[in-house]
Amino acid sequence: MAMAGAINIVLSLIFIALSFWTLQTFRFDLFLSNPKGPQAKLLQIFLSIVIGHSVSTFFSDYFGWTRMLQGFF
């Protein structure tokens, strides 16, 4: 149980970092009045957390579902 928690934490951090990295290429200047300001950076961080957590939850659920299927066959 503790190992699963540690894996979920690491997965979340990895996917948050990956989503932050990929959002660096997004052109926020098309949508925001001050894309270099602190509010724009905070928005980018929040979007990274939301996207990274969603992807991490998907993979965590997927691995859990595959473990449940092992008992089915």
VEXDREN-2710 file (C-alpha; in Angstrom, 1 decimal):
% VEXDREN-2710
k/r/px/py/pz
1/MET/0.0/0.0/0.0
2/ALA/2.8/2.4/0.9
3/MET/4.6/1.5/-2.4
4/ALA/1.5/2.4/-4.4
5/GLY/1.3/5.8/-2.7
6/ALA/5.0/6.5/-3.4
7/ILE/4.5/5.5/-7.1
8/ASN/1.5/7.7/-7.4
9/ILE/3.4/10.7/-5.9
10/VAL/6.3/10.1/-8.3
11/LEU/4.0/9.7/-11.3
12/SER/2.1/12.9/-10.4
13/LEU/5.3/14.9/-10.1
14/ILE/6.7/13.5/-13.4
15/PHE/3.5/14.3/-15.3
16/ILE/3.2/17.8/-13.8
17/ALA/6.8/18.5/-14.9
18/LEU/6.1/17.1/-18.4
19/SER/2.9/19.2/-18.7
20/PHE/4.8/22.3/-17.5
21/TRP/7.5/21.6/-20.1
22/THR/5.0/21.2/-22.9
23/LEU/3.0/24.3/-21.9
24/GLN/6.2/26.3/-22.5
25/THR/5.5/26.0/-26.2
26/PHE/1.9/27.3/-25.9
27/ARG/1.4/30.9/-27.1
28/PHE/-0.2/32.5/-24.1
29/ASP/0.3/35.9/-25.7
30/LEU/-2.7/35.3/-28.0
31/PHE/-5.0/35.0/-25.1
32/LEU/-3.6/37.0/-22.2
33/SER/-3.0/40.8/-22.0
34/ASN/0.2/40.4/-20.1
35/PRO/1.7/37.0/-20.9
36/LYS/5.0/37.7/-19.1
37/GLY/3.4/38.8/-15.8
38/PRO/3.2/36.8/-12.6
39/GLN/-0.5/36.0/-13.1
40/ALA/0.2/34.4/-16.4
41/LYS/3.0/32.3/-14.8
42/LEU/0.7/31.2/-12.0
43/LEU/-2.0/30.3/-14.6
44/GLN/0.7/28.1/-16.4
45/ILE/1.6/26.4/-13.1
46/PHE/-2.1/25.7/-12.3
47/LEU/-2.7/24.4/-15.8
48/SER/0.4/22.1/-15.4
49/ILE/-0.9/20.8/-12.1
50/VAL/-4.4/20.1/-13.5
51/ILE/-3.2/18.4/-16.7
52/GLY/-0.4/16.5/-14.9
53/HIS/-2.7/15.2/-12.2
54/SER/-5.3/14.1/-14.7
55/VAL/-2.8/12.2/-16.8
56/SER/-1.3/10.7/-13.7
57/THR/-4.7/9.6/-12.4
58/PHE/-5.5/8.0/-15.8
59/PHE/-2.3/5.9/-15.8
60/SER/-2.7/5.0/-12.1
61/ASP/-6.3/3.9/-12.8
62/TYR/-5.2/2.0/-15.9
63/PHE/-2.5/0.0/-14.0
64/GLY/-5.0/-0.7/-11.3
65/TRP/-7.5/-2.0/-13.8
66/THR/-5.0/-4.2/-15.5
67/ARG/-4.1/-5.7/-12.0
68/MET/-7.8/-6.4/-11.5
69/LEU/-8.0/-8.2/-14.9
70/GLN/-5.3/-10.6/-13.9
71/GLY/-7.7/-12.3/-11.5
72/PHE/-10.3/-12.5/-14.3
73/PHE/-8.2/-14.8/-16.5
END
